[in-house]
Amino acid sequence: MGLTGKSLRYVLMMFDVCGFSNLDGVRICELGNTVIRNSAYKYVYRITHKKFTTAKLFFEYMGAKDISIDMNGLDGSLSINLNNPIDIEELGGQFDIVLNAGTAEHVENQAILFKNIYNLCKQGGILISMVPPLGSKHGLYQYDTEFFILDDKWKIIDLAITNSVFNPRRKHNNLSMIYCTQWKR
């Protein structure tokens, strides 16, 4: 679970495209304690002149109200099992942005996970997910583009398959599928 320079630039571009270029007060929910990988670390330092090891710290520096959810409870994340229903009200309500940067494919109960994800995102908010496509060898699950054609409540902003968004130095060099959807207003 992490962001490379390429994937972080994509996330920030999607924030901007969807009207969240200014993160002051924007509520973000990250699935996983999203670490900032080497190339993203350098990119973040170039634009902030600060050293951040997690997306949570970076987004908070940019003014967002960020909550990360990870069973391991590391890096300031809340220790919540995504295999179980989440009480959204315990987290302070729904979020403007939900970011899944490499967690979904490791969660066994996909039905509950995606119900949680969709419930976490408020109307007008965006969901950005980076998951392995069918045929890759990463995680418990892989996804195809049809999986992300949701219902008429969602608008697909972008759907792309790109090489190794998570880690370009990975030995098995998987492809990563990225999608961004937004609740229709």
N, C-alpha and C positions, 0 to 999 in steps of 0.2 A: 504494500500500500504506500504509494509514493508518487511524487510528481517530478518529472524531469523538466529541463528547461522548455522543451518542446510542448509537453503537456500543460505546464503552468501557463505558457503564453496562450495556448488554446483556451484554457479556462478563463483567463483574464479577457480574451477577445470575446468569448461568449457572454461574460458579464456585461461587457460594453454593448454588444449587439442587442442584448435583452433589456437594456436600460439600467444596468447596475454598475456603471463606470465609477460612481462615487459610492464607496462602501460604508459611509458614515451611517451607523444605526441599522444597517442591513443585517438580518438574521441569517446565519449560515449554519447548516447542519452537515458535518462531514461524517460519512460512514467509514470508520477506521481512524486510527491516529496517523493521519497522512503526513509522512515525512517528506522533507524537501531533499531530493537527490542532488548529486554533485553539480550537474549543469544548471539545475534550477537554483541551487544555492548561490552560484556565481551570478546568475541573472538577477535574483532578489537583491544581492549585495550591490550590484551595479545601479539599481533603481532606488534603493533605500539607504545605502551605505551602512546597513545594519546586517548582522548575522542571525538568521533564523533557521532553525532545524526542522520546524513543523509548519504546515500550512496554517494551522490554528494561530500560531504566534504571528505569522505574516499577515493574515487576514485581520486579526485584532489590531495590529499596528496600523493597518489601512482604515480602521474605524469600524469594522464589522463586529457584531456580537456573535461569536463563533462557539458552537458546541460540537465536540467530536465524540462519537460513540464507538467504543471498541471493547470487546470482552476483556482485553488485557489491562485496561485502565491506565495505560502508559501515556506519557506526554500530555497530561492534563485531560485525557479523554474520560468520559463517563463509562463505567464498567456495566454495559448493558448487552445482553445476549440478543442479537438480531434474529434468532430463531423463534423468539417469543414476541407476542404483540407488545408494542410500545405505548405507554400512556403519554400521548402527545401533551396533555395539559401539565404533566409533571416536568416537562421540558420548557414550559412557558408558552405553549401554543405552537402553531405551524411556522414554517420558515420561508423566507424569500428565496433562498437557494439551498438545494440539497446536492451535495457532491459525493459521488461514489468513485473514488480513484483507486480501484483495485480491491474491493472488499466483497462485493456481491457474489463473485464466483467461489468464494470460500465458505459461504453460508449454506448449510444443508437444507433448511426449510425455505425454498424459494418462494412459495406462495405467501407465507407470512412476511418474509423479507420485503417483497415488492408491495404488498399491502401497506407495510410500514413506510416504505419509501414514498408512495403516493400520498399517504395520509400526512406525512411530515411536510410536504410541499403545499403552500397555500395557493389559492387561485391568483394568477398573475405572476407566480413565482416560476423558477426554472429548476430543472433537474438535469445535472450533467453527470453522465456515467461513462466510465472507461472499463470495458470488460473484454475478455478474450472471445474472439469469434469461433464459430464451429471449426473444428479441425486443429485447433491449437492444443497444446498439452499443458495448459496452466489452469490450476484450480479444480474444484469439483464439477463445475459447470462451464459450458461455453454457450454462446448465444448467436442467433442469426438476426439479420435485419428485420425480418418479419416479427420477431418478438417485440420490437419496439414500436410497432405501429399499434398504438394503444387504442383509445376510443376517441369520439369526437370532442372530448373535453381537452385534449392535448394537441398542440401544434408542434410538429417536428421542425426545429430550427436548423439542425445540422446532423448529418449521419455520415460518418467516414470510417474507413478501415485504413489504418496506418501501421507502419512497421514500428514495433517496439516502443510504444509510448512510455511504458513503465520503466524500462531500463535497456538502453541500447547495447550495453555490454553483456547482457545475459547470454549464457552459452547456447540455450535453445532458441533464442531470438524469435519469440512469438510475435504474431500480429496482434494488434489491439484495436478493438472497435470502440469508437467514441460516438456518443450521441448526446444531443442536447434537446430537451423538449420544454415547452412552456405551456402552462395553463392558459387557455384562451380567455381573454378579458371580456 
